[in-house]
Amino acid sequence: MEITPILLMMATEVLRKGIYEHYKGERYRVLGVAKHSETLEELVVYVPLYKNETSMFWVRPLSMFREEVEVDGVRRQRFAYVGK
């Protein structure tokens, strides 16, 4: 099944779409938030903006996407919004 704008619009709008930077430095485009078909857990659907042969699409639980991580004793967002 192809992910289309219609399917993404049906997802819960709880996260701003756009470019996010992972705390390790790579950037990703968030396409939207979907729900797991069995558990209804909200999952962020995103694509890497760098050459990546592992996967074209990634999903991560919304709660994990939004959480903070500790890097060298400093708390920071796992993914930080950087723009459209």
Backbone as JSON Lines, residues from 0, in Angstrom:
{"i":0,"aa":"M","n":[0.84,-1.18,0.0],"ca":[0.0,0.0,0.0],"c":[0.88,1.24,0.0]}
{"i":1,"aa":"E","n":[0.59,2.16,-0.86],"ca":[1.34,3.41,-0.96],"c":[0.85,4.4,0.09]}
{"i":2,"aa":"I","n":[1.78,5.07,0.75],"ca":[1.41,6.11,1.7],"c":[1.07,7.35,0.9]}
{"i":3,"aa":"T","n":[-0.16,7.81,1.01],"ca":[-0.63,8.96,0.26],"c":[-0.95,10.11,1.2]}
{"i":4,"aa":"P","n":[-1.04,11.33,0.67],"ca":[-1.42,12.47,1.51],"c":[-2.77,12.26,2.21]}
{"i":5,"aa":"I","n":[-3.7,11.56,1.55],"ca":[-5.01,11.31,2.16],"c":[-4.85,10.47,3.42]}
{"i":6,"aa":"L","n":[-4.05,9.41,3.35],"ca":[-3.84,8.56,4.52],"c":[-3.17,9.35,5.64]}
{"i":7,"aa":"L","n":[-2.22,10.18,5.3],"ca":[-1.53,10.95,6.33],"c":[-2.44,12.0,6.95]}
{"i":8,"aa":"M","n":[-3.36,12.57,6.16],"ca":[-4.3,13.55,6.7],"c":[-5.25,12.89,7.68]}
{"i":9,"aa":"M","n":[-5.5,11.59,7.51],"ca":[-6.4,10.88,8.4],"c":[-5.75,10.63,9.76]}
{"i":10,"aa":"A","n":[-4.44,10.7,9.82],"ca":[-3.73,10.48,11.09],"c":[-4.0,11.63,12.04]}
{"i":11,"aa":"T","n":[-3.84,11.37,13.31],"ca":[-4.03,12.4,14.32],"c":[-2.99,13.5,14.12]}
{"i":12,"aa":"E","n":[-3.45,14.74,14.08],"ca":[-2.53,15.87,13.9],"c":[-2.02,16.33,15.26]}
{"i":13,"aa":"V","n":[-0.99,15.69,15.74],"ca":[-0.46,16.01,17.06],"c":[1.0,16.44,17.02]}
{"i":14,"aa":"L","n":[1.58,16.45,15.82],"ca":[2.99,16.8,15.67],"c":[3.14,17.61,14.39]}
{"i":15,"aa":"R","n":[3.84,18.71,14.48],"ca":[4.05,19.57,13.32],"c":[4.86,18.83,12.25]}
{"i":16,"aa":"K","n":[4.36,18.86,11.01],"ca":[5.1,18.27,9.9],"c":[6.27,19.19,9.55]}
{"i":17,"aa":"G","n":[7.33,18.62,9.01],"ca":[8.48,19.43,8.62],"c":[9.78,18.7,8.87]}
{"i":18,"aa":"I","n":[10.85,19.47,8.95],"ca":[12.19,18.92,9.11],"c":[12.56,18.91,10.6]}
{"i":19,"aa":"Y","n":[13.09,17.78,11.04],"ca":[13.56,17.62,12.41],"c":[15.0,17.14,12.38]}
{"i":20,"aa":"E","n":[15.76,17.6,13.38],"ca":[17.13,17.13,13.5],"c":[17.24,16.2,14.7]}
{"i":21,"aa":"H","n":[17.78,15.01,14.46],"ca":[18.01,14.04,15.53],"c":[19.19,14.53,16.37]}
{"i":22,"aa":"Y","n":[19.2,14.2,17.63],"ca":[20.27,14.7,18.5],"c":[21.66,14.25,18.05]}
{"i":23,"aa":"K","n":[21.74,13.21,17.2],"ca":[23.03,12.77,16.68],"c":[23.43,13.52,15.41]}
{"i":24,"aa":"G","n":[22.54,14.41,14.9],"ca":[22.91,15.28,13.8],"c":[22.19,15.08,12.47]}
{"i":25,"aa":"E","n":[21.64,13.9,12.21],"ca":[20.97,13.67,10.92],"c":[19.6,14.34,10.9]}
{"i":26,"aa":"R","n":[19.15,14.69,9.69],"ca":[17.85,15.35,9.54],"c":[16.84,14.44,8.87]}
{"i":27,"aa":"Y","n":[15.57,14.65,9.25],"ca":[14.47,13.83,8.76],"c":[13.27,14.72,8.45]}
{"i":28,"aa":"R","n":[12.44,14.29,7.5],"ca":[11.18,14.98,7.21],"c":[10.05,14.16,7.82]}
{"i":29,"aa":"V","n":[9.3,14.78,8.73],"ca":[8.14,14.14,9.33],"c":[6.97,14.28,8.38]}
{"i":30,"aa":"L","n":[6.37,13.14,8.0],"ca":[5.23,13.13,7.09],"c":[3.9,13.21,7.82]}
{"i":31,"aa":"G","n":[3.87,12.72,9.04],"ca":[2.64,12.74,9.82],"c":[2.69,11.73,10.94]}
{"i":32,"aa":"V","n":[1.54,11.57,11.58],"ca":[1.39,10.62,12.68],"c":[0.33,9.62,12.28]}
{"i":33,"aa":"A","n":[0.65,8.35,12.42],"ca":[-0.29,7.26,12.1],"c":[-0.6,6.51,13.39]}
{"i":34,"aa":"K","n":[-1.55,5.59,13.31],"ca":[-1.89,4.76,14.47],"c":[-1.62,3.3,14.16]}
{"i":35,"aa":"H","n":[-1.06,2.61,15.13],"ca":[-0.83,1.17,15.01],"c":[-2.19,0.49,14.9]}
{"i":36,"aa":"S","n":[-2.35,-0.43,13.98],"ca":[-3.66,-1.03,13.71],"c":[-4.19,-1.88,14.86]}
{"i":37,"aa":"E","n":[-3.33,-2.42,15.68],"ca":[-3.78,-3.27,16.78],"c":[-3.86,-2.54,18.11]}
{"i":38,"aa":"T","n":[-2.84,-1.74,18.4],"ca":[-2.76,-1.1,19.72],"c":[-3.26,0.34,19.73]}
{"i":39,"aa":"L","n":[-3.42,0.93,18.55],"ca":[-3.8,2.34,18.38],"c":[-2.73,3.3,18.89]}
{"i":40,"aa":"E","n":[-1.53,2.78,19.15],"ca":[-0.42,3.65,19.56],"c":[-0.09,4.61,18.43]}
{"i":41,"aa":"E","n":[0.15,5.88,18.76],"ca":[0.5,6.87,17.74],"c":[1.97,6.72,17.36]}
{"i":42,"aa":"L","n":[2.21,6.66,16.05],"ca":[3.55,6.46,15.51],"c":[3.89,7.59,14.55]}
{"i":43,"aa":"V","n":[5.06,8.16,14.69],"ca":[5.53,9.21,13.78],"c":[6.09,8.52,12.54]}
{"i":44,"aa":"V","n":[5.65,9.0,11.36],"ca":[6.15,8.48,10.08],"c":[7.12,9.53,9.53]}
{"i":45,"aa":"Y","n":[8.37,9.12,9.27],"ca":[9.35,10.09,8.79],"c":[10.33,9.44,7.83]}
{"i":46,"aa":"V","n":[10.99,10.29,7.04],"ca":[11.95,9.8,6.05],"c":[13.29,10.5,6.27]}
{"i":47,"aa":"P","n":[14.38,9.78,6.05],"ca":[15.7,10.4,6.19],"c":[15.97,11.37,5.04]}
{"i":48,"aa":"L","n":[16.67,12.45,5.34],"ca":[17.07,13.42,4.32],"c":[18.54,13.25,3.96]}
{"i":49,"aa":"Y","n":[19.03,12.06,4.14],"ca":[20.41,11.71,3.79],"c":[20.37,10.36,3.11]}
{"i":50,"aa":"K","n":[21.44,10.01,2.44],"ca":[21.48,8.72,1.75],"c":[21.4,7.6,2.78]}
{"i":51,"aa":"N","n":[20.38,6.77,2.61],"ca":[20.12,5.7,3.58],"c":[19.61,4.49,2.83]}
{"i":52,"aa":"E","n":[20.36,3.43,2.83],"ca":[19.95,2.22,2.11],"c":[19.21,1.24,3.01]}
{"i":53,"aa":"T","n":[19.06,1.56,4.28],"ca":[18.38,0.67,5.21],"c":[16.87,0.71,5.04]}
{"i":54,"aa":"S","n":[16.3,1.91,4.94],"ca":[14.85,2.05,4.85],"c":[14.49,3.39,4.24]}
{"i":55,"aa":"M","n":[13.41,3.4,3.45],"ca":[12.91,4.67,2.9],"c":[12.04,5.4,3.91]}
{"i":56,"aa":"F","n":[11.33,4.65,4.75],"ca":[10.43,5.21,5.75],"c":[10.8,4.66,7.12]}
{"i":57,"aa":"W","n":[10.65,5.49,8.13],"ca":[10.85,5.06,9.51],"c":[9.58,5.39,10.29]}
{"i":58,"aa":"V","n":[9.33,4.63,11.34],"ca":[8.27,4.96,12.29],"c":[8.84,4.82,13.69]}
{"i":59,"aa":"R","n":[8.33,5.63,14.57],"ca":[8.78,5.61,15.97],"c":[7.59,6.03,16.82]}
{"i":60,"aa":"P","n":[7.41,5.43,17.98],"ca":[6.33,5.87,18.85],"c":[6.43,7.38,19.12]}
{"i":61,"aa":"L","n":[5.29,8.05,19.06],"ca":[5.25,9.5,19.27],"c":[5.89,9.87,20.61]}
{"i":62,"aa":"S","n":[5.6,9.11,21.64],"ca":[6.17,9.42,22.96],"c":[7.69,9.38,22.94]}
{"i":63,"aa":"M","n":[8.27,8.44,22.22],"ca":[9.73,8.33,22.11],"c":[10.28,9.46,21.24]}
{"i":64,"aa":"F","n":[9.57,9.8,20.16],"ca":[10.0,10.87,19.26],"c":[10.12,12.18,20.03]}
{"i":65,"aa":"R","n":[9.17,12.43,20.93],"ca":[9.13,13.69,21.69],"c":[10.0,13.71,22.94]}
{"i":66,"aa":"E","n":[10.51,12.57,23.37],"ca":[11.2,12.54,24.65],"c":[12.56,13.23,24.6]}
{"i":67,"aa":"E","n":[13.07,13.51,25.78],"ca":[14.4,14.07,25.9],"c":[15.4,12.95,26.17]}
{"i":68,"aa":"V","n":[16.63,13.18,25.74],"ca":[17.73,12.25,25.99],"c":[18.84,13.03,26.68]}
{"i":69,"aa":"E","n":[19.71,12.31,27.35],"ca":[20.84,12.96,28.0],"c":[22.1,12.68,27.21]}
{"i":70,"aa":"V","n":[22.78,13.76,26.8],"ca":[24.01,13.65,26.02],"c":[25.1,14.43,26.75]}
{"i":71,"aa":"D","n":[26.13,13.74,27.18],"ca":[27.24,14.38,27.91],"c":[26.73,15.19,29.1]}
{"i":72,"aa":"G","n":[25.75,14.63,29.81],"ca":[25.21,15.29,31.0],"c":[24.2,16.39,30.73]}
{"i":73,"aa":"V","n":[23.88,16.63,29.46],"ca":[22.93,17.69,29.1],"c":[21.67,17.06,28.52]}
{"i":74,"aa":"R","n":[20.49,17.49,29.02],"ca":[19.22,17.0,28.5],"c":[18.86,17.79,27.26]}
{"i":75,"aa":"R","n":[18.44,17.06,26.2],"ca":[18.01,17.72,24.97],"c":[16.95,16.86,24.3]}
{"i":76,"aa":"Q","n":[16.23,17.46,23.35],"ca":[15.2,16.73,22.64],"c":[15.83,15.67,21.74]}
{"i":77,"aa":"R","n":[15.18,14.51,21.65],"ca":[15.65,13.47,20.73],"c":[15.58,14.01,19.3]}
{"i":78,"aa":"F","n":[14.47,14.66,18.95],"ca":[14.28,15.29,17.64],"c":[13.86,16.73,17.87]}
{"i":79,"aa":"A","n":[14.56,17.67,17.25],"ca":[14.23,19.09,17.38],"c":[13.73,19.61,16.04]}
{"i":80,"aa":"Y","n":[12.59,20.31,16.08],"ca":[12.02,20.89,14.87],"c":[12.93,22.0,14.36]}
{"i":81,"aa":"V","n":[13.24,21.99,13.05],"ca":[14.1,23.03,12.49],"c":[13.42,23.83,11.38]}
{"i":82,"aa":"G","n":[12.25,23.42,10.93],"ca":[11.51,24.19,9.92],"c":[10.8,23.32,8.91]}
{"i":83,"aa":"K","n":[10.15,24.03,7.98],"ca":[9.39,23.34,6.94],"c":[10.33,22.87,5.88]}
